[in-house]
Amino acid sequence: MRQFSIGNLVIYSFVFLILFAIGSIALLFTDNYSHQQYVEKLNQLQSDNSRLVEKIHNQSEKIDHFVGRMDTIISQDKHIRDLIRMPQIHDDIRKVGVGGNTGGEEESDLNYLLPEGIEFIDFDKFNKKLDFYNRLANLEFMSYREITKTITKDLNRYRSFPAIHPVNFSEAILKSGYGMRRDPFIYKDKFHPGHDFSARRGTHVFATADGIVRESKVYGTFGNYIEIDHGYGYITIYGHLDKRKVRKGEKIIRGQYIGSVGSTGRSTASHLHYEVHHQNEDTNPGDFYFDDYVN
Ligand SMILES: [Zn+2]
């Protein structure tokens, strides 16, 4: 009996020792294994992060490109508003965009996720920049909608606006502007009430807005002369023409070929003398051109 129970104790102890050993080895192995997995996972995450950072940089460049285009859109907006005498959007409003400053709600400092060797990224600044340009784009969208509404409401009036050059860019040079200049005949300073475009004889001259021909005749120092009434107080004048292609009373549209450049009347060389009158007063034609004239 006694021998048997001692034997039992030895067996129990032995079994326990074996189980403990197996348990320890298993534990050690598992720990080692999960550590290796952890390192792999970490490497994976770090390379993912590098790719994401690179993508963010690319996006940032695209945003800068977009910002450049935005400036063009804004200056175009200002130009149109000037032309159609619409009030300008104040620059302060553009600085904030519409809907106030929404930045700073989320403090998203994600830089702790960046792998080593990757430069600092200001995610907040990045987000705010995006928000800002998003608001600015919205503002411009609304502005252009407002402009379109204003123009379509009064389309006839804008069709009457002498908004283009009377000669083609490639065929003429603006030789004399609006204002004081030395008169080539009397050699004295004299006010020049329009634009002189130097061009070869025969170069086409175009009506700069819709209207009705008020005069088409030989008229003193102007030589071959055309006058167009555009309504709304606008009149344009075309002088020293070689040929006139429209008659008095004729209805014409903007861009229509009305005559050709010459040197009739009091003129030293082939050129077009062009005037824009508003409410019976000469004005600077340069204030009306909406097309770009490149000399
Ligand atoms: Zn002139």
Boltz pocket constraint, residues with backbone or C-beta under 6 A from the ligand:
constraints:
  - pocket:
      binder: B
      contacts: [[A, 176], [A, 192], [A, 194], [A, 195], [A, 196], [A, 272], [A, 273], [A, 274]]
      max_distance: 6.0
